[in-house]
Amino acid sequence: MSDPAAAILIIEDDPAIRELVADVMRNEGYRVSVAEDAAGMDALLIRMRPDVVILDLMLPGEDGLSICRRLRANGDCRILMLTAKSEETDRVVGLEMGADDYVVKPFGSRELLARVRALLRRGTKAPHAPDRRFAFDVFVIDLDARRLAAGKGAPVVLTDVEFDLLACFVQRPRRVLTRDQLFKWTRGRMPDPLDRTIDMIVSRLRRKLEAAHPGSGLIATVRNGGYLLTSHVGRAP
C-alpha cells in the first residue's frame, strides 16, 4: 500500500474515467478527491492541498491548459495530464505551462500508478543519503532539496521536469546524452518516435540558465547525438 498521507486530486469531466481513476488511487491507499471542472477544483482547494493533481486537458468551461497554468503559479503540487493521442500540441503546451508528466488515453491502471508514484518520489531523500550538492559554472544545485541557485544564492525557479533534466546533465557532465536517454531518465519510459518533448524542455531550461547567467552556453547541442553539459561539475562547498 502507498503512503496514506498522499492526497490525489482528480479533475476529469467523464464520470466513468473519473471514477475508474479514483478507484485505482483509493485501492493504493491514497486520499482521493474528485472534481469535474475548474469550479469544483477551486472549491476543493480551499480545504485541501493535493500532492498530485491528475488533470484532463479537455474540460468544459476553463480547459486543462488554463488550469495547469493556474496550479503551477499558485502551488507546488505535481501535475499529471490526461490527454488523447491526437493532442500532441496540447501536451507540449501543457509541459510548457508546468505540467510534470502526461498519460495518453486509453491508459492502463499500472501505467497510471507508476507515473503517480514517480511524481510522489520526487524530492524525497533516502535515510542517511550522502549530501548531493554540486557546483557548476556560477550555479549550485541541491538534488535532494530540489533547489538551484545562481551567483550569491539567487534562486532559479525550475519546474519539476526541468529540474530532472538538469539533474541528468549534472550527474553526467561533458557526456553526450541522447534524447532517448534523457526521456527515459526523466519520464521513466521510452519516447514515441516523433516525440520532441525533450527538445522543448532543453530549450526552456537553456532560457532559464541563460537568464540567470547570460552568455554561459551551458547546454550544447551535438548534431545527430543529443545534448551535453559543457561545464565542469564538482561538490558544492
C-alpha positions as CSV (number, residue, x, y, z in Angstrom):
1,M,0.0,0.0,0.0
2,S,1.1,3.6,-0.6
3,D,1.6,6.4,1.9
4,P,-1.9,7.2,3.1
5,A,-0.8,10.8,3.7
6,A,-0.5,11.4,-0.1
7,A,-3.5,13.4,-1.4
8,I,-4.6,13.0,-5.0
9,L,-7.0,15.4,-6.7
10,I,-8.6,14.1,-10.0
11,I,-10.1,16.7,-12.4
12,E,-12.0,14.8,-15.1
13,D,-15.4,15.5,-16.6
14,D,-16.1,12.0,-17.9
15,P,-17.8,10.2,-15.0
16,A,-16.6,6.7,-16.0
17,I,-13.0,7.7,-16.3
18,R,-13.1,9.9,-13.2
19,E,-14.5,7.0,-11.0
20,L,-12.1,4.5,-12.6
21,V,-9.0,6.6,-11.8
22,A,-10.4,7.4,-8.3
23,D,-10.9,3.7,-7.6
24,V,-7.4,2.9,-8.7
25,M,-5.9,5.6,-6.5
26,R,-8.1,4.6,-3.5
27,N,-7.1,1.0,-3.8
28,E,-3.5,2.1,-3.4
29,G,-4.2,3.8,-0.2
30,Y,-4.2,7.4,-1.4
31,R,-6.6,10.0,-0.1
32,V,-8.7,10.9,-3.2
33,S,-10.8,13.9,-4.1
34,V,-12.6,14.4,-7.4
35,A,-13.9,17.3,-9.4
36,E,-15.5,17.5,-12.9
37,D,-14.4,21.1,-13.7
38,A,-12.4,24.1,-12.6
39,A,-15.2,25.3,-10.3
40,G,-15.2,22.0,-8.4
41,M,-11.4,22.1,-8.2
42,D,-11.4,25.6,-6.7
43,A,-13.9,24.6,-4.1
44,L,-11.8,21.6,-3.1
45,L,-8.5,23.6,-3.0
46,I,-9.9,25.8,-0.3
47,R,-9.7,22.9,2.2
48,M,-7.1,20.6,0.8
49,R,-3.5,20.7,-0.6
50,P,-3.0,17.9,-3.1
51,D,0.3,16.2,-3.6
52,V,-0.6,15.2,-7.1
53,V,-3.3,16.6,-9.5
54,I,-4.5,14.3,-12.2
55,L,-5.8,16.7,-14.8
56,D,-7.7,16.1,-18.0
57,L,-6.9,18.6,-20.7
58,M,-10.3,18.5,-22.4
59,L,-12.7,20.0,-19.8
60,P,-15.9,22.1,-20.1
61,G,-15.5,25.8,-19.3
62,E,-11.9,26.5,-18.3
63,D,-9.8,24.0,-20.1
64,G,-7.0,21.9,-18.6
65,L,-4.2,24.1,-20.0
66,S,-5.5,27.1,-18.2
67,I,-6.0,25.1,-15.0
68,C,-2.5,23.8,-15.3
69,R,-1.1,27.3,-15.6
70,R,-3.0,28.4,-12.5
71,L,-2.0,25.4,-10.4
72,R,1.7,26.0,-11.3
73,A,1.5,29.7,-10.5
74,N,-0.2,29.1,-7.1
75,G,1.3,25.9,-5.7
76,D,3.9,23.2,-5.8
77,C,1.8,20.1,-6.4
78,R,2.8,17.6,-9.1
79,I,0.6,17.7,-12.2
80,L,-0.1,14.7,-14.3
81,M,-2.1,15.4,-17.5
82,L,-4.5,13.0,-19.2
83,T,-4.5,13.6,-22.9
84,A,-5.9,12.0,-26.1
85,K,-3.5,10.6,-28.6
86,S,-4.3,13.4,-31.1
87,E,-3.4,16.1,-28.6
88,E,0.3,16.2,-29.1
89,T,0.4,20.0,-29.4
90,D,-1.6,20.4,-26.2
91,R,0.8,18.0,-24.4
92,V,3.7,20.2,-25.4
93,V,1.9,23.4,-24.3
94,G,0.9,21.7,-21.0
95,L,4.5,20.8,-20.3
96,E,5.5,24.4,-21.2
97,M,2.9,25.6,-18.6
98,G,4.5,23.5,-15.9
99,A,2.9,20.0,-16.0
100,D,5.2,17.3,-14.8
101,D,4.2,14.4,-16.9
102,Y,1.3,13.1,-19.1
103,V,-0.5,9.8,-19.8
104,V,-2.2,9.2,-23.1
105,K,-5.7,7.8,-23.2
106,P,-6.5,5.0,-23.2
107,F,-4.2,4.0,-20.4
108,G,-3.8,1.1,-18.0
109,S,-4.0,1.3,-14.3
110,R,-0.4,0.1,-13.8
111,E,0.9,2.8,-16.1
112,L,-1.1,5.5,-14.3
113,L,0.1,4.2,-10.8
114,A,3.7,4.1,-12.0
115,R,3.5,7.8,-13.1
116,V,1.9,8.9,-9.8
117,R,4.4,7.0,-7.7
118,A,7.3,8.5,-9.7
119,L,5.9,12.0,-9.1
120,L,5.5,11.4,-5.4
121,R,9.1,10.1,-5.1
122,R,10.5,13.3,-6.4
123,G,12.0,15.4,-3.7
124,T,12.2,12.6,-1.2
125,K,15.6,11.8,0.3
126,A,16.7,8.3,1.4
127,P,17.8,8.0,5.0
128,H,21.5,8.6,5.6
129,A,22.0,9.5,1.9
130,P,25.2,11.4,1.2
131,D,25.0,15.1,0.5
132,R,24.2,15.8,-3.1
133,R,25.0,19.4,-3.6
134,F,27.0,20.2,-6.7
135,A,28.6,23.4,-8.2
136,F,28.9,24.1,-11.9
137,D,29.6,27.5,-13.6
138,V,28.0,30.0,-11.2
139,F,25.3,27.6,-10.1
140,V,24.8,25.4,-7.1
141,I,22.2,22.6,-7.3
142,D,20.9,20.6,-4.4
143,L,19.5,17.4,-5.8
144,D,17.7,16.3,-2.6
145,A,16.2,19.7,-1.7
146,R,15.5,20.2,-5.5
147,R,16.9,23.7,-5.5
148,L,19.0,25.6,-8.0
149,A,20.8,28.8,-7.1
150,A,22.9,31.2,-9.1
151,G,25.6,33.8,-8.2
152,K,25.3,34.7,-4.5
153,G,22.4,32.3,-3.9
154,A,19.7,33.8,-6.0
155,P,17.1,31.1,-6.6
156,V,16.4,29.9,-10.1
157,V,12.9,28.6,-10.4
158,L,12.5,25.4,-12.4
159,T,9.6,23.1,-13.0
160,D,10.0,19.5,-11.9
161,V,10.7,18.2,-15.4
162,E,13.2,21.0,-16.0
163,F,15.0,20.2,-12.7
164,D,15.0,16.4,-13.5
165,L,16.6,17.2,-16.9
166,L,19.3,19.4,-15.3
167,A,20.0,16.7,-12.7
168,C,20.7,14.3,-15.6
169,F,23.2,16.6,-17.0
170,V,24.9,17.5,-13.7
171,Q,25.4,13.8,-12.9
172,R,26.9,13.1,-16.3
173,P,28.8,16.3,-17.2
174,R,30.7,16.6,-20.5
175,R,29.0,13.5,-21.8
176,V,26.7,13.4,-24.8
177,L,23.3,12.3,-23.7
178,T,20.8,11.2,-26.4
179,R,17.2,12.3,-26.5
180,D,16.0,8.8,-25.8
181,Q,18.3,8.5,-22.7
182,L,17.1,11.9,-21.4
183,F,13.4,11.0,-22.0
184,K,13.8,7.6,-20.3
185,W,15.6,9.0,-17.3
186,T,13.2,11.9,-16.7
187,R,9.9,10.3,-17.8
188,G,10.6,6.7,-16.9
189,R,9.8,5.3,-20.3
190,M,11.0,5.4,-23.9
191,P,9.5,8.2,-26.1
192,D,7.4,7.8,-29.2
193,P,9.5,8.0,-32.4
194,L,8.3,11.6,-33.2
195,D,8.1,12.9,-29.6
196,R,10.1,16.2,-29.4
197,T,9.3,16.8,-25.7
198,I,13.0,16.7,-24.7
199,D,14.0,19.3,-27.2
200,M,11.3,21.6,-25.9
201,I,12.3,21.1,-22.2
202,V,16.0,21.6,-23.1
203,S,15.1,24.9,-24.8
204,R,13.1,26.0,-21.7
205,L,16.0,25.1,-19.4
206,R,18.5,26.9,-21.6
207,R,16.5,30.1,-21.4
208,K,16.4,30.0,-17.6
209,L,20.1,29.3,-17.2
210,E,20.9,32.0,-19.7
211,A,18.7,34.5,-17.9
212,A,20.5,33.7,-14.6
213,H,23.9,33.9,-16.3
214,P,23.9,35.4,-19.7
215,G,26.4,34.0,-22.2
216,S,27.1,30.8,-20.3
217,G,26.0,28.4,-23.1
218,L,26.0,25.5,-20.6
219,I,23.9,23.0,-22.7
220,A,25.4,22.3,-26.1
221,T,23.6,20.5,-29.0
222,V,25.6,17.7,-30.6
223,R,24.4,17.1,-34.1
224,N,23.0,13.6,-34.6
225,G,23.9,12.9,-31.0
226,G,21.9,14.8,-28.4
227,Y,23.0,17.3,-25.7
228,L,25.8,17.8,-23.2
229,L,26.6,19.9,-20.2
230,T,29.8,21.8,-21.1
231,S,30.7,22.9,-17.6
232,H,32.9,21.0,-15.1
233,V,30.9,19.8,-12.1
234,G,32.2,19.5,-8.6
235,R,31.0,19.1,-5.0
236,A,29.5,22.3,-3.6
237,P,31.4,23.8,-0.7
